[in-house]
């Protein structure tokens, strides 16, 4: 992993994922689910995600936000719950890919294609295939 980080010029897995997205090494569809209704974030929540995206350690981010590390960790837990993700990594990537967090180099995920509903029409019955005897038992008759 260290060699991959060195080649990408990063030092954390999150920054490596964001650089991979920016350089189209990884597709947005491979990293994050589609959010049909993205959540709205407050300025503090957006700032916390942006600080995580820069690669700051949570102690440095807490100092930057003027919070204790425990208060910052608590807010990150609430933010992960709001975003419906299990880690800050997933939250930053999903927010960036779905356009909630504006990282200019990261491409946005496109919505999945709409599947047209199948229309059932009353068509003519299928042609005789000679297999009707498999579908219907033979009539009872004298033996």
TAHUFEN-V215238 format. One record per backbone hydrogen bond with DSSP energy under -0.5 kcal/mol. NH is the residue of the N-H (numbers start at 1). CO is the residue of the C=O. If there is no record, write none. Layout:
NH,CO ; NH,CO
//
This chain:
5,1 ; 6,2 ; 7,3 ; 8,4 ; 9,5 ; 10,5 ; 16,12 ; 17,13 ; 18,14 ; 19,15 ; 20,16 ; 21,17 ; 22,18 ; 23,19 ; 24,21 ; 25,20 ; 26,20 ; 30,27 ; 31,27 ; 31,28 ; 32,28 ; 36,34 ; 46,42 ; 47,43 ; 48,44 ; 49,45 ; 50,46 ; 51,47 ; 52,48 ; 53,49 ; 54,50 ; 55,52 ; 56,51 ; 61,57 ; 62,58 ; 63,59 ; 64,60 ; 65,61 ; 66,62 ; 66,63 ; 67,62 ; 72,68 ; 73,69 ; 74,70 ; 75,71 ; 76,72 ; 77,73 ; 78,74 ; 79,75 ; 80,76 ; 81,77 ; 82,78 ; 83,79 ; 84,80 ; 85,80 ; 91,87 ; 92,88 ; 93,89 ; 94,90 ; 95,91 ; 96,92 ; 97,93 ; 98,94 ; 99,96 ; 100,95 ; 101,95 ; 102,100 ; 103,101 ; 104,102 ; 106,103 ; 107,105 ; 109,97 ; 116,114 ; 120,118 ; 121,119 ; 123,121 ; 134,131 ; 135,131 ; 135,132 ; 136,132
//
